[in-house]
Structure formats: C-alpha cells, structure tokens
Amino acid sequence: MLTEIPTSDDFEVVGMQLLNVAWDAAATLVCDFDMLDYREVEKDPKNSAYWKAAKIQLSTGLTIAQQGSEFLLKARIAKAGVHFLLGVGKNKCTQEYTRKSRAFSEFRTVDAQDLIKIYRAVCDESLDNEFAQAYERLRRQRNSLIHSAGSRLSILASDLMCIVLSINQHLGREENWVKVRRDYLHSTPVALMNPETYADYRLVGEFGAVRDLLTSAQIKTYFAFDKRRRNYLCPCCVFGGVYGYDEREPRTAMLEPNKHDSETVWCFVCDETQNVERIACASLECKGNVLSYEWGRCLTCGTEASCASVPRPRS
C-alpha cells in the first residue's frame, strides 16, 4: 500500500515557506543597501559592485521561488487527488505499491513542465495564460542556473520580489503578502529569541524599502497602495511601534480617502487607520499639514508639535 501520502496542506506549507525564503534573499539585500550612507549617490561605482556581488543570492532566490511555485501548484492538484502527481502509469503504480508498503516519496512524481497542464485538467479554478507563461519562463531560468550555472542570467532584486508576489497572488491562500510576511517572520529563529520586537521592526523597515524600490504600478497591484500620492510616516509603525523614527523615514501611509480635508491615514504595512489633524507643521522647513492626533507629530517630517522654536501660523 502507499504510505506517507502528503496532503494539499503539506505542499502548501512548504511552498509558502520557500516563497518567504526566496523573498528574504532579495529583501535582506535591499534593506542592507538602504542603510548604506552612499545609497542615494547616483552612478556610484560602489552601487554596481554591491549588486554584482549579490548575484549568487538573487540567483539562489530565483531557484527557490520556482521550487515554491511547484509546491503550490502541487497543493492545488493534490486537492483533486494526490495520485495525479505520481509520474508513473496507474497500472504500474498499482502493481508496485500493492506488493508491499511504499512511501509516496519513493515514486517519481510528474515533471515541473507538466504541472500547468495537469492543473488545468483536474482543477476547477482557472489559471490565466499570463501566469502560465511567467511560470514557464521562470522554470527555464531556473534550469539555466542549475544546469549551466546561468552565467549570462541577470536578475534584479525587484525582479525576484515581483516573481514572488505574482506567485503568491495566483497560488497563495492569503493574497496580502504583508500578512504572509508577518506570520512568517514571527516563526523565524530570530523572532523566537526576540518575539516582541523583531518581526514588527523588520516588517516596517523591509516594506519601507520595498515601497521605494518597486514601481508605482507594482506597489498598487500588490499592496493597493498609491506611491504617486503624497505618502506619510505611519503613526502606529514609526511613533507607536518598535521601529522608531530615523533618517530613512519609511513612508507607508496615505490619506484615506484622498481628499484635502481627510482626517485619517491608512498604512499598508500595519493595515491600521489612524486619526490625524489637518494643521500646519511647527517646523519652518516643512510644508506638511498632517499631524498624528495621538502622538502630536508631523507625518511629513516627524517634528513634534511642541518642539519647534518658531511655530508656523496655522491655516
């Protein structure tokens, strides 16, 4: 008989863990780069050297992301029947595992190139052609890396992040990637040693850097956040959370609704809606007029309302 049969949930758990590991490869590089003093210097040769040295991490992340997509496709297929994943004929399979107990892992499973075809044949949920084509490109890129060292393959951190986001959007159970990351970070070894601060601190810094890195269209597609609008510091993440205010100023909040007299801001990282006051910032150097109601700080520059030596006239 067939033993140790994996379930759909088993495949999904591993698939999502792999996506998070792939994302980590890019996010760690992006966060580290964001903390460097020369990060804003255009055409600095150090920038090129940094990303050239990061090629192996990004390439490894790509192969892990592709593996994650395979597991998530297998999770969907396994719901229809785990036997669809076996790469041997039904009769041969029956003959082999009726003689003695055999673990599922001992059998050859279907090839990665056939997963989309099998998915469409046995699963009720549709899979759009654009994602199917992206999956095939990713599979070929992975093969290039594995079988020929991929010396000519170049991948950017933003490319890897968008690959992960697209896979999660099409195959993940939770479409909100920030929530996925929060759950994952709380389960990491570092978080287990420092459960009260690590995950939230990493999350704010990570997605503050991601907001700056990805295009407006990508941020809007995957996070429902409009970076083309005026963005603000989140009172909850920056002033009320563990991150704290610093020169990197992660601007992850925006007025919601987008009106000149709106009195709330929404943050795509913590998903909290916070009350604000529409009064001019106390700093002469700041033109902001959105202050945290709870913390009394400007959400444009971080100035505390009572700290300015010369207050600006209120309008």
C-alpha positions as CSV (number, residue, x, y, z in Angstrom):
1,M,0.0,0.0,0.0
2,L,1.0,3.6,-0.5
3,T,2.1,5.3,2.7
4,E,3.3,8.7,3.9
5,I,1.0,10.4,1.5
6,P,1.3,14.2,1.6
7,T,-1.8,16.3,1.7
8,S,-2.6,19.5,-0.1
9,D,-1.8,21.5,3.1
10,D,1.6,19.8,3.3
11,F,2.5,21.0,-0.1
12,E,1.1,24.5,0.6
13,V,3.0,25.0,3.8
14,V,6.4,24.1,2.2
15,G,5.5,26.2,-0.9
16,M,4.8,29.3,1.2
17,Q,8.0,28.8,3.3
18,L,10.0,28.6,0.1
19,L,8.5,31.8,-1.2
20,N,9.4,33.5,2.0
21,V,13.0,32.3,1.8
22,A,13.2,33.5,-1.8
23,W,11.8,36.9,-0.7
24,D,14.4,37.0,2.1
25,A,17.2,36.7,-0.4
26,A,16.1,40.0,-2.0
27,A,14.7,41.8,1.0
28,T,17.8,41.4,3.1
29,L,20.0,42.8,0.3
30,V,17.5,45.7,-0.2
31,C,17.4,46.5,3.5
32,D,21.1,46.4,3.9
33,F,21.6,48.6,0.9
34,D,19.0,51.0,2.2
35,M,21.1,51.5,5.4
36,L,24.3,52.4,3.5
37,D,25.3,56.0,3.6
38,Y,26.1,56.3,-0.1
39,R,22.8,54.6,-1.3
40,E,21.5,57.8,-2.8
41,V,24.6,58.7,-4.8
42,E,23.8,58.3,-8.5
43,K,26.2,56.2,-10.6
44,D,28.3,55.5,-7.6
45,P,30.6,52.6,-8.5
46,K,30.0,51.1,-5.1
47,N,26.4,50.6,-6.1
48,S,27.3,48.4,-9.1
49,A,29.8,46.5,-7.1
50,Y,27.2,45.8,-4.4
51,W,24.6,44.3,-6.8
52,K,27.2,42.4,-8.7
53,A,28.4,40.7,-5.5
54,A,24.7,39.9,-4.8
55,K,24.2,37.9,-7.9
56,I,24.5,34.5,-6.2
57,Q,22.0,35.4,-3.5
58,L,19.5,36.6,-6.1
59,S,20.1,33.6,-8.4
60,T,19.6,31.2,-5.5
61,G,16.4,33.1,-4.5
62,L,15.1,32.7,-8.0
63,T,15.6,28.9,-7.9
64,I,13.9,28.7,-4.5
65,A,10.9,30.8,-5.8
66,Q,10.5,28.5,-8.7
67,Q,10.5,25.5,-6.4
68,G,7.9,27.2,-4.3
69,S,5.6,27.7,-7.3
70,E,5.9,24.0,-8.0
71,F,4.8,23.1,-4.5
72,L,1.9,25.5,-4.6
73,L,0.7,24.0,-7.9
74,K,1.0,20.6,-6.4
75,A,-1.1,21.7,-3.4
76,R,-3.9,22.7,-5.8
77,I,-3.6,19.5,-7.8
78,A,-3.5,17.3,-4.6
79,K,-6.9,18.7,-3.7
80,A,-8.3,16.9,-6.7
81,G,-6.3,13.8,-6.0
82,V,-2.7,13.3,-4.9
83,H,-2.3,10.4,-7.4
84,F,-2.3,13.0,-10.2
85,L,1.2,13.9,-9.0
86,L,2.7,10.4,-9.5
87,G,4.8,10.2,-12.6
88,V,4.2,6.5,-13.3
89,G,1.3,4.9,-15.1
90,K,-1.7,4.0,-12.9
91,N,-1.4,0.3,-13.6
92,K,2.3,0.2,-12.9
93,C,1.9,2.2,-9.8
94,T,-0.9,-0.1,-8.5
95,Q,1.3,-3.1,-9.2
96,E,4.3,-1.7,-7.4
97,Y,2.6,-0.5,-4.2
98,T,0.2,-3.4,-3.8
99,R,3.2,-5.8,-3.3
100,K,4.5,-4.1,-0.2
101,S,4.2,-0.8,1.6
102,R,5.9,2.0,-0.3
103,A,6.3,5.7,0.7
104,F,4.9,8.3,-1.7
105,S,8.4,9.9,-1.8
106,E,9.8,6.7,-3.4
107,F,7.8,7.2,-6.6
108,R,8.8,9.5,-9.3
109,T,6.4,12.5,-9.5
110,V,5.4,14.4,-12.5
111,D,7.8,16.8,-14.2
112,A,7.6,20.6,-13.4
113,Q,6.9,21.3,-17.1
114,D,3.7,19.2,-16.9
115,L,2.2,20.8,-13.7
116,I,0.3,23.6,-15.5
117,K,-1.2,21.1,-18.0
118,I,-2.3,18.8,-15.1
119,Y,-3.6,21.7,-13.1
120,R,-5.9,22.8,-15.9
121,A,-7.0,19.2,-16.5
122,V,-8.0,18.4,-12.9
123,C,-8.6,21.7,-11.0
124,D,-11.8,23.7,-11.1
125,E,-10.1,27.1,-10.5
126,S,-8.8,28.7,-13.7
127,L,-5.2,29.8,-14.2
128,D,-4.7,32.7,-16.6
129,N,-2.4,32.4,-19.5
130,E,-0.1,35.3,-18.4
131,F,0.8,33.5,-15.2
132,A,1.2,30.2,-17.1
133,Q,3.7,31.9,-19.4
134,A,5.5,33.5,-16.5
135,Y,5.8,30.1,-14.8
136,E,7.3,28.6,-17.9
137,R,9.9,31.5,-18.2
138,L,10.8,31.0,-14.5
139,R,11.2,27.3,-15.0
140,R,13.6,27.9,-17.9
141,Q,15.5,30.5,-15.9
142,R,15.9,28.0,-13.1
143,N,17.1,25.3,-15.4
144,S,19.6,27.7,-16.9
145,L,21.0,28.4,-13.4
146,I,21.0,24.7,-12.3
147,H,22.4,23.1,-15.5
148,S,24.7,25.7,-17.0
149,A,25.5,28.0,-14.0
150,G,23.4,30.8,-15.6
151,S,26.5,32.9,-16.2
152,R,24.6,35.2,-18.6
153,L,21.4,35.4,-16.5
154,S,21.0,38.7,-14.7
155,I,18.3,39.2,-12.1
156,L,17.4,42.3,-10.1
157,A,16.1,42.3,-6.5
158,S,13.0,44.0,-7.8
159,D,12.6,41.2,-10.4
160,L,12.8,38.5,-7.7
161,M,10.4,40.3,-5.5
162,C,7.8,40.7,-8.2
163,I,8.2,37.0,-9.1
164,V,7.4,36.0,-5.5
165,L,4.5,38.5,-5.3
166,S,3.0,37.2,-8.6
167,I,3.2,33.5,-7.5
168,N,1.6,34.4,-4.2
169,Q,-1.2,36.4,-5.9
170,H,-2.1,33.5,-8.2
171,L,-1.4,30.5,-6.0
172,G,-1.3,31.6,-2.3
173,R,-4.2,31.3,0.1
174,E,-3.6,34.7,1.6
175,E,-3.2,37.4,-1.1
176,N,-2.0,40.1,1.3
177,W,1.8,39.5,1.2
178,V,2.4,41.7,4.2
179,K,0.3,39.4,6.3
180,V,2.1,36.4,4.9
181,R,5.4,38.0,5.8
182,R,4.3,38.9,9.3
183,D,3.3,35.3,10.1
184,Y,6.5,34.0,8.6
185,L,8.8,36.5,10.5
186,H,7.1,35.6,13.8
187,S,8.2,32.0,13.2
188,T,11.8,32.6,12.3
189,P,14.6,31.7,14.7
190,V,15.4,35.3,15.5
191,A,11.8,36.1,16.3
192,L,11.6,33.1,18.7
193,M,14.5,34.6,20.6
194,N,13.1,38.1,20.5
195,P,9.3,37.7,20.0
196,E,8.2,41.1,21.0
197,T,10.1,43.3,18.6
198,Y,12.0,41.6,15.8
199,A,9.2,40.8,13.4
200,D,7.5,44.2,13.5
201,Y,10.8,46.1,13.3
202,R,11.9,44.0,10.3
203,L,8.5,44.3,8.6
204,V,8.4,48.1,8.7
205,G,12.0,48.5,7.5
206,E,11.5,45.9,4.9
207,F,8.4,47.3,3.3
208,G,9.5,50.9,3.6
209,A,12.5,49.9,1.4
210,V,10.2,47.8,-0.9
211,R,8.0,50.8,-1.4
212,D,10.9,52.9,-2.6
213,L,12.3,50.1,-4.8
214,L,9.3,48.9,-6.8
215,T,7.4,51.0,-9.3
216,S,4.2,52.8,-8.6
217,A,2.2,50.3,-10.7
218,Q,3.8,47.3,-8.9
219,I,3.1,48.8,-5.5
220,K,-0.5,49.5,-6.5
221,T,-1.0,46.0,-7.9
222,Y,0.4,44.0,-5.0
223,F,-0.3,46.3,-2.0
224,A,-3.2,48.5,-3.0
225,F,-1.0,51.5,-2.1
226,D,-0.5,54.5,-4.3
227,K,3.0,55.9,-4.0
228,R,2.3,58.6,-6.6
229,R,0.1,60.3,-4.0
230,R,1.7,62.1,-1.1
231,N,2.9,59.5,1.4
232,Y,3.3,59.8,5.1
233,L,5.0,58.3,8.1
234,C,2.7,55.8,9.8
235,P,2.0,56.9,13.4
236,C,1.4,53.3,14.5
237,C,4.6,51.9,12.9
238,V,7.0,54.8,13.5
239,F,6.0,56.6,16.6
240,G,3.8,54.0,18.4
241,G,5.8,50.9,17.3
242,V,9.2,49.3,17.8
243,Y,10.7,50.8,14.6
244,G,11.1,54.4,15.8
245,Y,11.8,57.5,13.7
246,D,15.1,57.7,11.8
247,E,16.5,59.3,8.7
248,R,15.1,56.5,6.4
249,E,11.6,57.7,7.1
250,P,9.5,54.7,5.9
251,R,6.6,56.4,4.3
252,T,3.9,53.6,4.2
253,A,0.8,55.6,4.9
254,M,-1.5,57.8,2.8
255,L,-4.6,59.8,3.4
256,E,-7.8,57.7,3.1
257,P,-9.9,58.9,1.4
258,N,-7.7,61.0,-0.8
259,K,-9.3,64.4,-0.1
260,H,-7.9,67.7,1.0
261,D,-9.7,67.6,4.3
262,S,-9.3,63.9,5.1
263,E,-8.7,63.2,8.8
264,T,-7.4,59.6,8.6
265,V,-4.3,57.9,7.2
266,W,-4.1,54.2,6.3
267,C,-0.8,52.2,6.3
268,F,-0.3,49.2,4.0
269,V,2.1,47.6,6.4
270,C,0.3,47.5,9.7
271,D,-3.1,47.9,8.0
272,E,-4.2,50.4,10.6
273,T,-6.3,53.5,10.0
274,Q,-5.1,56.4,12.3
275,N,-6.7,59.8,13.1
276,V,-4.8,62.9,12.1
277,E,-5.2,66.7,12.5
278,R,-5.0,68.9,9.4
279,I,-2.9,71.7,10.8
280,A,0.4,73.1,9.6
281,C,3.7,71.6,10.9
282,A,5.5,73.6,13.5
283,S,8.8,73.4,11.6
284,L,9.5,76.4,9.3
285,E,11.3,74.0,6.9
286,C,8.3,71.7,6.5
287,K,5.2,72.4,4.4
288,G,3.3,69.4,5.9
289,N,-0.2,69.8,7.4
290,V,-0.9,66.3,8.5
291,L,-0.2,65.6,12.2
292,S,-0.8,62.5,14.2
293,Y,-3.7,63.1,16.5
294,E,-2.4,60.6,19.1
295,W,1.3,61.5,19.0
296,G,1.3,65.2,18.1
297,R,4.0,64.7,15.4
298,C,4.1,65.8,11.8
299,L,3.7,62.8,9.5
300,T,5.8,64.5,6.8
301,C,9.0,65.3,8.8
302,G,8.4,63.8,12.2
303,T,8.7,67.1,14.1
304,E,6.9,67.1,17.4
305,A,4.4,70.0,17.6
306,S,5.8,71.4,20.8
307,C,9.5,71.1,19.8
308,A,9.8,73.9,17.2
309,S,11.3,77.1,18.4
310,V,9.3,79.2,16.0
311,P,5.8,77.9,15.2
312,R,4.2,78.4,11.8
313,P,0.9,80.2,11.6
314,R,-2.0,77.8,11.5
315,S,-4.1,77.9,8.4
